[in-house]
Amino acid sequence: MTLTLTLVRHGQTHFNARRHLQGSCNSPLTRTGRAGVRVTAQHLARHTFDTVYSSPQGRAVQTAVELLRHHPDQPLTVDKDLRELSFGVFERRPEHELDAVQPWSEFVPAMLAGTHPGLDGGESGAEFMGRVRTVFARIVAAHDAAAHDGSADRHVLVVGHGLTLGAYLATIDPTGLVALPNASVSTVEVDGSVARVVTAGVDLAGHGAVAARPAPAPAVLATHG
């Protein structure tokens, strides 16, 4: 049987709309963000989820709660390791300020490769990729065995962040970080030890490229953790 992971990025926040970096810090969803999440929630209403996971950060929890309005009996499991990358001293600052120091097209591949030392006060690439690999391995291990022990497929919903979800997708398909618009949906299927990306960054809410920047592929993805 197959384990399906449905990955949803949180809805648009005020920092997203202003193009400010938002990793360990938080800001609430905008009116547009809340409307976009409702569109995604309606799309996912027809699915039955065995478990729902969320990052502990407010924007992700707010998104998960909205999605669960269509699944009122489904509890929410919060996992701290699904949190977003910390940008250290660049938290809350405009994206262009980081680009002036290190372009996004260089910063992200180094993070995915696990070689970036981290921004001052932030998380290193090795720490980040180790955490991403560990949390998704834990989620898969908890449900993949059940999918094979029973007669039914398993379906798990994970609500998180652009870099965290994108980094996991890149570990499966190492072609670089894909753009994940706010409230977008990506799908991964796991069969035994084989995982494949079915869809990535489906923009149901129509938020487009705001706060959704792709980056070139890294030479080698991190293997830490």
C-alpha positions, 0 to 999 in steps of 0.5 A: 500500500502507498503512503501519501504525504500532502504538504501545504505551505501556510497562507500569506502573512503580513511579512510575506506580503511586504517581502520581509524575511520570516523564519523563526519570527512570525506574523499573522495571515493577511485577509488575502492569506486567510481567503487563500487558505479557505480555497485550499481547504475546500480543495482538500475537503474531499480527502480523508487524513489519517494524521495531520501534522503542523509546525508550531509557528502561529502562521502554520497552526492558523493554516492547519486549523482552517484546513481542519474545519472540513475534518472536525474530528481530526486532531492536530499533531504539532512537531517543533522540527517542522518549523522554518529555517531561522534567518538570525539577524535578518529576521523581519528585515526586507528580503533585498537586505539579505540579497545584498549580502548573499543572493538567494540563488547562492544562499539556498543551494548552500543551505540545501547542501548543508554547507552554509554556516548560517546567518549570524544568530541563525541556523546552519545548513547542516542543522537545518537539513539534519532536522528536515531529514529527521522529522520527515523520516519520523513521519514516514516511519510512523505511517509507512509501516501501517500502510503496508500492514493493512489493506488501505493506503495511508494519507498524511497532511503536513502543514509547514513553511516554504523552505522546510517543505521545499528542502524535503522535496529537494531531498527526494528530487534534487533539482533544487528548491521549487517555488512553493506559493502560500497555501500551495499543495505538494504531494509525495508518495512513499512506497517502501523505501522509494519516495517520489514527488507527484506534484510540487507547489500547486497554486490553488489560491493563486498567490503566485510568486509573492514570497515564493522564490525558486533557487538553482540546484545545489551540487550535492544535497546534505546527508546530515542527520 
